[in-house]
Amino acid sequence: MISPTETRIDNGNGHSVSATWYRPDREFLAAVLIVPAMGVPQRYYAAFANWLAERGYLVATFDYVGMGQSRNGHLRDLDVDILDWARHDCSAMLDALAHAAPGKPLYWIGHSLGGQILPFVDGGHRISKALTIATGSGYWRENSEQLRRRVWLLWFLAAPLLTPLTGYFPGKRLGMVGDLPKGVIRQWRRWCLDPEYAVGAEGPEIRQAFSAVRTPITAISFTDDEMMSGRNTESLHSFYSQTQQLHKRIAPREVGAKAIGHFGFFKPQFERSLWQDILLPELG
């Protein structure tokens, strides 16, 4: 078992990010940054990060500013959005990882939101390969059927009504996503109401950022994802129009499981079937 270490990373925007490092007891094969989904704390990825470190990879996890261990003070006082998370938090983490593993390949493993925000990160050209896990557009009309009713309530009632009243989105009490800064929920809502997600909501600069990505991408998605439909996955990755892509869409039965869903990939029960057999070969 690897003994993780915790540090604070200056994000260059007046905040610090809580990071956890998993260091192998031998020379690193490569370095891996695990970029979290919306509302998911870094501790959720601990078992997976530890497993990778035991196989020779230097691994870093982190919480976005305002989330998990990077939450300081009340969210109503925090002025950040999703692009801030990418441009500052993710950029700072990628830079710290590159300095910790000079000359080694850098891998980006983005879960859901973590696979959407790659184009906005400074220094992304240093990434050897990006792996997106359960990543797709959040456009609500193309969400999975079972999610569509809930997101209607989120986007047309809960978020627009409660955020102005509280100064942040109190999702934890509602059982929706979790508590989020007002800038994050408002921007995410705009994205999810647009057929082209962030690209449509933010304009030509964001479209160009996606098309400028040259990092090879392996997209791993699941047929029983309760949030992302196959169309969501296809749509988001189509914006990465100028890079090599490999798509692996997996049905639970193919790996001897009853269910995987949006969050299942990172559970230890999939160590052999998904981590060892599907993901590890993609790390070279």
N, C-alpha and C positions, 0 to 999 in steps of 0.2 A: 504494500500500500504506500502510495506517494504521500508525503506530508506537504500539503499546500501552504503557501505563504501569501499574506495579504499586504497590499500596498495601496497608496493613494497616488493617482496620476493627475497632474495638472492638465486640464483640458484646453488651456489657452484662452478660455472665455470667462474667466472669473470663477470657475468651479473646479472641484476635484472629483475624480471618478474612482470608485472602489474597484480594485482589480485583485483577482486571485490567480496565483501562478502555480502551475503543476510542473515540477522540474524532474526529468528522469535522472537516475543515478549514473548515467553514462553520457557520452557525447551525443548531442542532439542529432537526430536524423533531419528534422525540419521543425518549423514553428507553426503553431495553429492558433488562430484567434476565433473564439466562439462568440458569435454576435447574436444577442437574444431576440426573442419575439416580443411583441408588444405586451407589456404587463407581466412578463415572466422574469423572476429574479435569477441571478447568476447561479445560485445554489442548485437550481433545477438541473443544471448541466454538470454538476460535480462528479457524478459517477462516470459519465462519459469522458470528461476531461481527465480524470484519474486513469481510466483505462488506456487512453491514448498516451499518457505520460509513461505508463508502464511498458509501452511498446517503443519508447525512445523519442517521443515528440515533446517539445516544450510547448505547453498549452497555457493560454491566458483566457480567463472569463472576466466579465465586468458587468456592472449595472449602469444603465444610462443615468444621467443627472436627474434627480428627483425620484428615482426608482430604487427599490431594494436598499442596499447599503450605501448607495450614493444619494440617499434622501436626507437632506439636512434642513431643518426648519419646516414651515408649513408650505404645502404646494401652492396655496393661493398667492404666495409671494414670489413664486418662481416664474420667470419669463423665458421659456424655451419652447421650441417646436421640434418636429421630427428632423428637419434639415439641420438644426443645431446639434442634435444627437449625432448625426452622421458627420457633419463638417468638423465638429469639435471633439466629441467623446470618442467616436470611432477612429478618427484621424490620430488622436493622441495615443490611443491604444495600439494602433498599427505601428506608429513610430516607436513606441516603447518596445514592442515585440521585435521589430527589426534591429534595434540596438542590442537587445538581449541575445539575439541569434545571428550575428553578422555572417554573411556569406551563405546562410542556409535558406532553403526554399521557404516561402511564407504561404500558408494556406488560410483561406477565409471560409469558415463554416457558418452560414447565416440561416437561422431558423425563422421562417415566416418573414416578419419585418426585416430581420437581419439579411435576408437575400434581396430585399427591395431597395435598400439604401446604399448599396455598393457604389453606384455612380457618383455619389456626392462626397466621397471620402478623398481627402488629400493623400497623395502618394500611392494611390491604388495600382499604379503601374508596377509596383514592387511585388504584387501578389502573384504567385506562380499559378494558382488555380483557385477558383471559388466554387464551393459546393453549397447549393441552396437546398434547404430541407423544408418541405411543406410550404413552399413559397409561391405566391400568386398575387394577382391583382385583388384588391379588396372591394372592387365594384360590387355593390350590394345586390343588384339584380342578377348577377352571375354567381353569387355565393351558392353554396350547397343548399338544397331545398329545405333541409331541416334547420338551417341557420337563418334563412331569409325572413321569417316572421319575427325573430328576435332582433335582427339588426334594424328592421323597420321601427321597432320601439326605441332602439338605441339612437338612431339617426334623426328620427322625426319627433320624438318626445323627450326621452331622458337627457340626451346630450344638450340640445338647444335650450331646454327649460332649466335644468339643474346647474349647468356650468356658470351662467351669469349670477345665479343666486348664491353659490358657494365659493366662486372664484377658482374652482378646479372641478374636475369630474370625479364625483364620489363613487366610482364604480365598484369598490370593494363591498360597500353596503348593499349594492344592487345585485351583486353576483354577475357583474358585467365587466370583463377585462381587468379591472382593478382601478385604483386611484391614479389619475393622470393629470399632468399640468394642463392648464387651460389652452395654452398654445398648441400642445400636442393633440388634444381631442378636437379642437377646431380645425386644425390642418388635416388631420386624419379623416374627419367627417367630409371635408371638401373633396378629398381624394376618393373616398368610398362612394360618393354620390356622382362621380364623373365616370362615364364609360371607359375612358382611357386612364383612369386612376390618377396618379401623381402627374403623369405626362400631360393629361388633359387639363388638370386643375391648375398646374403651375406654369404651363406655357412652353415656348420654343427652347428656352435655356435648359429645361429639364429633359426634353426630348433629345437634345443634342448631347447631354451628359450621358444618357443611356447608350446612344449610338457611338459615343467615344470610347466605351469600354472595350478593351481588347483581351482582357483576362479570360482564358478558357473557363467555361462554366459547366459543371455537372449538376443537373437538377433532379433531385430525388423527391418524388411525390407519391401519394397513396390514394387508392381508389375509394377508400372509406373515410377520407378526410371530411370531418363534419363541418369544416369551415370553408376550405378551398375546393371548388369544383375543378374538374379538368380544364374547363374553359378559363377559369381564373389563372391557373398555372400557365396555360398557353399564352394568354394575353400578356401577362407581365413579362415573360421571357421574350416575347416578340419585340419588345422595346430594346433589348440587347441585340440589336440587328447586325452588328459588325464583328461579332466574336463567335468562336467555335463553341458549339453546345452539344452536350450529350444528355438525353432525357431518360430517366429510369422511373417508370410509373409502376408501382408495386401493389398488387392485391394481397391482402393478409394471408390468404390461403397459399400463396406462392412461397411463403416463408413459414408455413405451419402455424399461423396465428389466427385467432378469431377476429382480432381487431388491432389496428395500429393508430389510425386517426391522426389528428393534427399535432398531438403532443407525444405520441407513443414512441417515436424513433429513439428518444433519449433515455428510455427506461432500460434498466439493466437486463431485463428479460430478453432483449433483442441483441445482446452482446455477440452472440454467434451468428445469427441469421442476417442482421442488418449491419452491425458495426464491423464484424470480421469479414463477412462475405461480400457485402455491397459497398461499404464506404472505404475500408482500408485499402483496397486495390487502387482507388482513385488518388490516394496520397503518394503513390509512387514508391 
